[in-house]
Structure formats: C-alpha cells, structure tokens
Amino acid sequence: MNFRVKRHWWMWALCILWHFVAARFFAVGIWPVLWIVILADFFIIFPDASHYNYDITNRQFTVKRIGYSHISFPCSAITAVEETTWLTYWGNFQQGAGGVQKGFGLKIYGESFGAYEITYSANTENHSRKKVIVCPKNRKEFLHELSLHVDPHVMLMENKESAFKKKKDEI
C-alpha cells in the first residue's frame, strides 16, 4: 500500500532562514560557514526532505526518496514505532541525589505534527539499529497498515517508555 508524504511549510521556512544567515556570514567574509551549511544540507536535511512516498508491500517497508537511494527493510526488522518531536535537543545528563540521573534538555518546540520515528535493525555484521523519520499524509491509515505487519508491542504511540525496556519487562 502506498502512502503520500505530508509536507510542512514551516520546515522549508526554517531551512530558508538558515541559508539567509549563512549568506550573511559569507557576505562579511566568513565563508567556511557557507560550506558547512551546504555540506549539512546534502548529508542531513536533503535525505529527509526528499521523501515522496512510503510503501508497505509484501511485508517490506520502503521509503522512496528523490535523488537518494531508497530505504527498504522488512517489517519484521522494525523494533520501535514512536511519535517524534521536532526541534528538541538533549543536553548533558546530570547526576542527581541518590545516583539518579536527571536529564537537562533544550526544548525549542516539541510538537509531533504526525511524524513517526521508525527504529529498525539493519542487516549488518553488528546488527546496529537505524532510524528513519516518516510523516505520512494519512496517519490513521498508515498506522493501521503498519500495525498489520509489525509486532503490536513495538507500536508506542504517545508512550514515553522505551520499546526495548517494554520487551525486556515482558520477558
């Protein structure tokens, strides 16, 4: 089943603003900032912004991208599906009283806008986990179709508990 991508105007506005700031640095002679922005575009922003279709066919999840290779993996490799927030950055963890770690984070804006972070096990030697952020136009249909092919325990919508901790507690 194919799902279209939902685009958000504010993401493009932030990207344009970022480029205006880099152009001002270039105008005053600090040209390395412009090169850093261009490299960050090709390696960080454009791969996620180039999504145009999500496809779930024959228990295979595929993210189709323009100009970059498609991301494809079996639905059985998915280990977590969580809502993700945009513009949230975590800082250092501080040791609290009694050895409890307290997190200190910078939360600029924490709205999900219907974006989901899918964590999956990659077919590599060390079986590392990779993440892909998807933002389907029709969220309910997407989640329903995905839940038909994925273990229900990894669907953690509006739940802050880790999928890995949840599986460990059940065992």
C-alpha positions in Angstrom: 0.0 0.0 0.0 1.3 3.4 -0.9 1.2 6.5 1.3 2.0 10.1 0.3 4.2 12.4 2.4 2.8 15.3 4.3 4.9 18.5 3.8 5.1 21.3 6.3 5.7 24.8 5.2 7.5 25.8 8.4 10.3 23.3 7.8 11.1 24.9 4.5 10.8 28.4 6.1 13.4 27.4 8.7 15.7 26.0 6.0 15.5 29.2 4.0 16.1 31.3 7.1 19.2 29.1 7.9 20.5 29.8 4.4 20.0 33.6 4.7 22.1 33.5 7.9 24.8 31.5 6.2 24.7 34.0 3.2 25.2 36.9 5.7 28.3 35.2 7.1 29.6 34.7 3.5 29.0 38.4 2.8 31.2 39.5 5.7 34.0 37.2 4.8 33.3 34.2 7.0 33.0 31.8 4.0 33.5 28.4 5.9 30.1 28.8 7.4 28.5 28.6 3.9 30.4 25.4 3.1 29.3 23.9 6.4 25.7 24.7 5.6 26.0 23.2 2.1 27.5 20.0 3.5 24.9 19.8 6.2 22.2 20.2 3.5 23.4 17.2 1.5 24.1 14.9 4.4 21.4 15.9 7.0 18.5 17.9 5.6 18.0 16.8 1.9 17.9 13.0 2.6 14.9 13.5 5.0 13.3 16.2 2.9 13.5 14.1 -0.3 10.9 11.6 0.8 8.0 11.4 -1.7 6.3 8.0 -0.9 6.1 5.3 1.7 5.3 1.8 0.5 4.3 -1.3 2.5 4.3 -4.3 0.1 4.9 -8.0 0.9 6.0 -7.3 4.4 8.6 -4.9 3.1 8.7 -1.2 4.2 10.2 1.2 1.6 10.9 4.9 1.9 11.2 6.3 -1.6 13.4 9.4 -2.0 14.2 11.7 -4.8 17.9 11.9 -5.6 19.0 9.4 -2.9 18.8 5.7 -2.7 15.5 4.2 -1.3 15.5 2.9 2.2 14.0 -0.6 2.3 13.8 -3.2 5.1 11.5 -6.0 6.2 8.7 -5.1 8.6 9.9 -7.8 10.9 13.1 -5.8 11.4 11.1 -2.9 13.0 11.9 -2.7 16.7 10.0 0.6 17.6 7.5 3.0 16.1 7.3 6.2 18.2 6.0 9.7 17.8 8.8 12.1 17.3 9.1 15.7 18.2 10.8 18.3 16.1 13.3 20.9 17.3 14.0 19.1 20.6 17.7 18.9 21.6 19.0 17.0 24.6 21.9 18.3 26.6 24.1 16.7 29.2 22.7 14.4 31.9 23.5 15.4 35.5 23.9 13.1 38.4 21.1 13.8 41.0 20.7 12.8 44.6 20.9 9.1 45.3 22.6 8.3 42.0 19.6 9.1 39.9 20.3 10.7 36.5 18.4 13.8 35.7 18.2 15.0 32.1 18.7 18.5 31.1 17.3 19.3 27.6 16.6 22.2 25.4 13.1 22.0 24.0 12.5 24.7 21.4 9.3 23.3 20.1 8.1 19.8 20.9 5.1 19.2 18.6 4.9 15.9 16.6 3.0 17.1 13.5 2.2 13.5 12.7 5.8 12.4 12.3 6.9 9.0 13.4 10.3 7.6 14.2 10.7 4.0 13.0 13.7 2.2 14.5 14.8 -1.0 12.7 17.6 -3.5 12.9 20.0 -3.1 9.9 21.4 -6.2 8.0 24.9 -5.5 9.1 27.6 -7.5 10.9 26.9 -5.8 14.3 23.1 -5.6 13.8 23.0 -1.9 14.6 19.8 -0.1 14.9 18.9 2.7 12.4 16.1 5.2 12.4 14.0 6.8 9.8 11.5 9.6 10.3 8.3 9.4 8.3 5.5 11.8 8.0 2.6 10.3 6.1 -0.3 12.4 4.9 -3.0 9.9 6.1 -1.7 8.9 9.5 -4.5 6.7 10.6 -4.4 4.5 7.5 -0.6 4.4 7.7 -0.6 3.2 11.3 -3.3 0.7 10.7 -1.5 -0.8 7.7 1.8 -0.8 9.6 0.2 -2.5 12.7 -0.9 -5.4 10.4 2.7 -6.2 9.6 4.5 -5.3 12.8 4.5 -6.8 16.3 1.9 -4.8 18.3 4.4 -4.3 21.2 6.6 -2.0 19.2 3.9 0.5 18.4 4.4 3.0 21.2 2.2 5.9 20.3 2.0 8.6 23.0 4.1 6.4 25.3 7.4 7.6 26.7 8.6 4.1 27.7 11.3 2.6 25.5 10.2 -0.3 23.3 13.4 -2.2 24.3 12.6 -1.8 28.0 9.0 -2.9 27.4 10.1 -6.1 25.6 12.6 -6.8 28.4 9.9 -6.4 31.1 7.6 -8.8 29.3 10.3 -11.5 29.2 
